[in-house]
């Protein structure tokens, strides 16, 4: 039994050393804003802006906006975003109910992945 304990320790140390590199996130600044009005059951336009730590636009990312209701479990509604200019991606999600929503931006470029949630309330 004592021998097994000796062999487990080095494996645990190796696993802990590997975790920080897997969990590293890019230092991006993400914002999301509606373009025009937002109404239930109509496609809405949102611009997602992504900049790096120096304020330069992040280009060539795969961006998805995912809607989930805050107070109800209706699942996820994904809306892919297309690049419209340097560092700006446009999504056209549709809210199907009035209420509080989370708009989660999922952005990936190469090995870099960032997920960020934004609250949004649909009033009409």
C-alpha angles and dihedrals in degrees: 000000000000091000094057089055091056093052094048095056098066091046091052091050092050091049092051092049091053096051101074093058091050093049096049113125127198116255094242128150111220129191133172128199136172119247105216126335128340120218133170115264094013126102109255127201121229128179117216113200119198123187131172125236091277093051095255117139116260105229131188097030126144105235130188128177112212121197123205128167115242099215101030134049104232094142129241126316112199124204117183115221124220125211110253097172139344108318094351121109125184125214128182107206123172121219111209098192141036111249147071117328138179115226107201118194114207112190127179130180117169107309092344118100128174130181121188131171126216124188116232130178121207110206105177 
